[in-house]
Amino acid sequence: MACSDGKRKTYFSSSPEETEQVAALLADTLTGGEVIAFTGGMGMGKTAFTRGLAAALGSKDVVSSPTFALVHEYTGRLTVEHFDMYRVNSWDDLYSTGFFDYLDGNCVLVIEWSENIEAVLPEHTIWVRFLPGEKEKERIITIEGKEGLSECSF
């Protein structure tokens, strides 16, 4: 289910599979060079969303949280660079990830824990916010900054 308000669309997910389907809707609108910033607590579905995004872009790679590696790469129609900024606490930490080297490329940057680097994200960033729903596995997923998103129903 989706609700729309201009450049903001809200989806309701009841499972990781539905979260992946929402990600596929976003993937259909991507052309390369986008920066997608995730906000939301642990266990909210950020990695499931990335898995759906990468799969919809044709990647056969196994998607996992880049918590310890800081960045994972998934190749398909578009290359996805999946960053985890959870442990980034300083400019030195951020530079050591190589993040700035990716900004001018044609890859899709997906950033978990984007709150930690919000000040350096480009103006055209697509925001994906994850909130808990009423039940344990329910999620409210809001996508802002991207036009052309489709409705979905589960």
Secondary structure by P-SEA (a helix, b strand, c coil): cccccccbbbbbbccaaaaaaaaaaaaaacccbbbbbbbbcccccaaaaaaaaaaaacccccccccccccbbbbbccbbbbbbbccccccaaaaaaacccccccccbbbbbcccccccccccccbbbbbbbbcccccbbbbbbccccbbbbbcc
